[in-house]
Amino acid sequence: MPDEHLSRSLIPPHPVTAKMKSAAALFGLAVHVITVAGTILWDGRFNDFTSSSDLDKWSWGNQVGPYQYYIHGSSATTAYVNLSPDFKNPADSGSTKGAKITLDKTAYWNGQNMRRTELIPQTTAAIASGKVFYHFSLMRKDVNAPATTREHQIAFFESHFTELKSGWQSGASGISDPLLRWCTGGQTQWSTEWLANVWHNVAYEIDFGAGTVGFWHSTGSDALTQKVAPVKASTSSNGADWHVGVLELPRDGYADTNEDYYWSGVYIESGSLTASVAGPGAPPPVAGSSSSSIASSSTSSARVSSSTTLITSTTRAATSSTATTSKAQTSSTTSSAAVATTSASGCTASQWSQCGGIGFSGCKTCAAPFTCKVSNDYYSQCL
């Protein structure tokens, strides 16, 4: 259970002696235990950005900053990504601002028929090795709400071994679906109604060595708790294919509408889980805070990792395009998945799946009657 797991991370930095207690009482301070959690491998909390226009500094020839930015429509960056303190979870004191990621009528990337706006971690850190935690918070509003009549893939990996989904799932019966789901391999493991103005705080617990994924979640300012214990998954990642954003699958008969997704507290850590939504590097508690509230926080200023220094990628092979968007990845309660299959001649990829490109190591043969069409050096798709 999560309580047992978290209890191992409650390590006081120094023994609490009677003399220290007396000194604390003298100054009216609460004696508390600081929660020591993991090490930040990659920090995507936008704290070093002045505006979303900083994303434009990144290019294939100038791979700088914490994000790769190339999966978006043809308009200016501010049409798809905007930053503001108003866009973050108020409980996320480790972030100075959050991001609003938008799908509009122009949000078609590279000639595809799927709307998408996505950011990719720019780092050489070992974010796809061993046991790691992928953190983020997500919120929607009633204004420009994500459509409940289309499938959305959110915070996903290129192979889609784990992701959030919202809206009507492709192949399902009915017209709409109000749920926010956590899925592994296209199968729903957890779901809740996605209400407006509620921050959903998430951590994917990924053990790349063991091939498992667990799910931690809370809402608002509550600490993360484990909702789904680690389950088996095909934890395939090249270390540069996690998509911080959203991909919307097309559906005939339903017009495009503007959709906004709010993001906060995006980072990846190794070691123990940071359960506090305040996040690593948050300001220390003020004098007079209760010991219980302090003990629940794993965000001591001493927790700021040196790995928050941004490192540029050394290879384009780790930045392959990310449109593995098979309609087959639907909930286990709605339809059978037409995912990549294995036959005597090897694996085959389903319609819409990636089938080639520099650095791509997945299935390169498309299931009949589809063929692998080259889009660019970094991406081919079954069409």
N, C-alpha and C positions, 0 to 999 in steps of 0.2 A: 504494500500500500504506500501512497506517497508520503505519509507522515513518517514512516520508518526511513524512507529514502532521505527525506529532508533533515531528519534528526542527525544524520551523520555529517551534515554540513554546518551544524551549529558548533563552531569551534571558537572559544574566546581567545583573542590574541594574547592576553596576559592573564595569569591567575588573578581572580578578584579577591583581594585581601581585605581584612577588617579595616586596615588603615585607609585603603582606597575607598571603602564604603563610607568611612567617616568624612573623608575629604569631599566625596560626592554630596553627602548630606549637608556639609557646610555651605556649599555653593548652590544647593537646591537642585542638583542634577540627579537624574535617575541612573542607577547602575544597571547596565544591560549587557547582553551578549551580542556581539556582532556576528552576523551570519556571513560566513565566507563561502562563496560559490565558485563558479568556474572561471576560466580565462577567456577573454574575448579574442576570437580568431579573426573576426571581420565585423566592422562597425558600419552599419548603413543607416544611422539615425539622422542624417542630414544636418548634423550640428556644425559642420564645416562649410555649409553652403550659405551664400548670401541670398540666392534665389535659385529657382529651377533652371535658369539660364546657365548656371554652372555646369549642368549636364552636357551642354554643347561643347565644352572644352575637351570632352572625350571623343576620340575617333580611332579607327583601326591603326592609323599611323601615329597617334598620340594617346596611348592608353593610360589615362591619368584619372585620379579620383576614385571614389568607392564604387562607382557604378559604370557598367557599359550601357550605353544608350543608343539603340538602333532599331528597336522593335516599336514602331509608332507610325502614325499617319504622315501625311504630306504637309501639314500646317506647322506653325511655329511651336516650339517646345511648350510654351505656356498654354497651348490648346489642350495639352494632354497631361501635364504635370505642373502643379503649383504647390508652393510651400508656405506655411504660416504657423505661428504658435496656436492659432485657432483650430488647426487641423489635427492636433495631437490629442491623445488621451490625457486629460488633466492630471491623472495620477502618475503619468510617465514623466517624472521630474528629471530623469536622465537625458531627456530629449529637449532641445530648445524649440523645435518645430516639428510638425508632421507634414505629410504629403497628401494632396488630393489628386488621385489618378483618374483620368476621365476617358470615356469612350464617347465620341461624337460621330457625326455623319462622315467625317473624313478619316476615321481611325482604322484605315485598312492598310496593312503593311505589305509591301513587296508584291502587290498585285493579288493578294489572297482575298477570299470572300468572307473572311472572319475578321471581326473588329478586335483589335488588341492594342494595349499599351502596357509595356513591361520593362522593368529594369533588371539587370543581371549583375551579381557581385563581380567587381573587378579586384581580384586578389590572387596571390600565389599561395596563400595560407592553406593548410590542410583541412579544408572545410568538408571534404568528402572522404574522411579517413577516421577510423576508430569510432568512438561514441561522441556525438555532438548534439547540440540543441539549437534549432532554428527558431528564433523568436520574432514575433510581430504582433501588433494589435490592429484590428480591422473594425470599421464602423461604416454604416450607411445612414443617409437621411431620407426623409420623405421627398425632398426636392431632388430631382434627378436620381431617383432610386433605381437600382439595378432591376431590369425586367424580370418578372417571375415566369415569363413565357419562353425564355431561352436558357440554354445551359451555359453557365459561366465556370471556367476553370481558373482558380485563384491560388496564388502562392504555390505554384506547381514546379516539379522537375520535368526535364525534357522527356524522360521515360514515363512520367506520370505515376511513379510508384507510390507517391503520396501527394495529396493536394486538398484544398477546400473546393467545394462546388456549391453553386447556388442556382435557383431557378429550375424550370422544367428540364428534366434529364432526357437527353436524346433517346428516342425509342420508347419512352414511357407513354402510358395512356394519359388521357386528360389534357388540359390546356395549360395549367400553370402549377407552380410549386413554390410555397413560401419559405422553404427550409434552407438553412445553411448546413452543409454536410462536411464531414471529414472522411476522406476516402483513401483506401490503399488499393492499388491495382484496379481502380474503377469501381470498387465495392464500398458501399457506405458502412462505416464503422461507428459513426456517431452523428447525430443531427439535432438541430434545435430550430425553432422558428426565428427567422432573421428579422427582428424588430428594428425600427428606426431609432437612432440616437443611443444605441447600446454598444459600448466598446466590447468586442470579443478579443480577449488576450490569449494568444496561442503559442505553444512551443511544440515543435516536432522533435521527439526524442528518437534520433536515428543512430543505430549501431550499424555502420557500414560493414564491419567485419562479421558480425553475427547475422546480418541480413534481416533486421527487425526495425519496426517503427512503432513508437508509442505516441500518445496524444495527451497533452496537458492543456487546460483551458480554465479561464475564469471570465467574469464580466466586470466592467467598471474598474474599481480600485482593488478588488479582491485578489489575493495571492493565487497563483496557479495551483491547481490540483490535478492529479492524474485521472483522466476520464477513461482512457483505454490503455491497458497494459500493453507492452510491446508485442506486436504480431509479426508474423513472417511477411517479408516483402522483398521484391527484387530491387534492392537498393543500388540502382545504377546511376552513377553521376560522374562526370569528368571534373567536378570541382568548380565549374563555371556555368552551370545550367539551371540554377534556381531562379525562378521568375517572380520578382516582386511586382505584381500587377495582375492583370486580368485578360483572359482570352474568352471571347463570346462566340459560340458556334452559331452559324446562320440557321434560320428556320423560315420556310416559306409562309407568307401570309401575315407576317408580323413586322411592322415597320421599325426602323432604327429610332431610338430615342436617346437623348443625352443621359449618361449614367456616370455617377461620381462614387468613388471608393476612397475612404479615408484610412491612412496608414500611420502607425506610430510604433516606436520602440523596435525597430528592425535591427537585429544583430544575430551573430552566430557565436556560440561559446562551446568550449570543451570542459571536461571535468564535471563538477556538480551543477545542478540546475539553479539558476537564479529565479526563485519563485515570485519575488516581489515585482509588481508592475512598474514600480519606480525605476527599475533598471540599473545596470552598472553605472557607476560614476555619478549617481544622484547625490545632491547635497546631503550632508549628514543631518540627522534629526536635531531639531532645536532643543535648547535646554528646557526641561520640564516635561518632555514627551514621556508618555507612559512606557514602562519597560516592555509591555506586551506589544505595543505598536512598533517599537524599535526592533525587538527580537524578530518580528515578522519580516523585517526588511533585510534583503541580502544585497544592499546597495551602498555599503560604506565607501567613502571617497577613496579609501585605500585599495578598492577593487578595480581601479582603472588600469587596464592592461596596456603594456607597451605595444601590443599588437594592434592598437587602434591607429598607429601610424599607417597611412595608406600606402600600399605597395602595388605597383602596376604589374599587369600580367606580362609574362615573358614569351607567350606563344599565342598565335591566333587559333591554334588547334583546340584550345580550351574555350573558344568563344563561338562554337558552332551555333547556327540558327536553331530556333527553338519551337518550331511549329509542329510538334508531335501532338496533334489535336484530334485524335481519333474520336469519331462520334460513338465509338464502341464503348467508351469509358463511362458507363452509366451505373446507376445504383443497382445493387443486388436485388432490391425489392421491385425494380421496374422492368428490367429486361436482361436477357443474356448478352454478354459482351462479345463483340466481334473483334477482340484484341488480337495482337500478333500471335500467330500459332506456330507450332513446330511440326514439321513433316519429315518424311524420309530424306527429302532434298534440302532440309534446313528450315530455318524460321521464315515466316512471311509476315509482312506488315499490312495492316488494314488500310482502308481508304482514309485519306487525310494525314496519315502518319508520315514521319520523316523516314526516308529510305537512303539517304546519302549526304555527302558534304564532308569537307575537311574536318577531321577529328571525330566523325560519326562512327560508332562501333556497333550499332544496332542492326536489325533486320534490313537487308538491302534488296530483297525480292518482295514485290507487292503481290497480295492475294488477287487472284483473277476476279474480275476482268481488268483490274487497275494496273497501271504501269508507272514506273519511277520517272518523274519529270524533273529535270534540272532547272532550278530557279537561279542559283548563283553558285560560286565555288564552295559556299558554306552550307548550302541547303538544297535538298531534293525532296520531293513529296509524292506520295502515292495518289494518283488522280485517275 
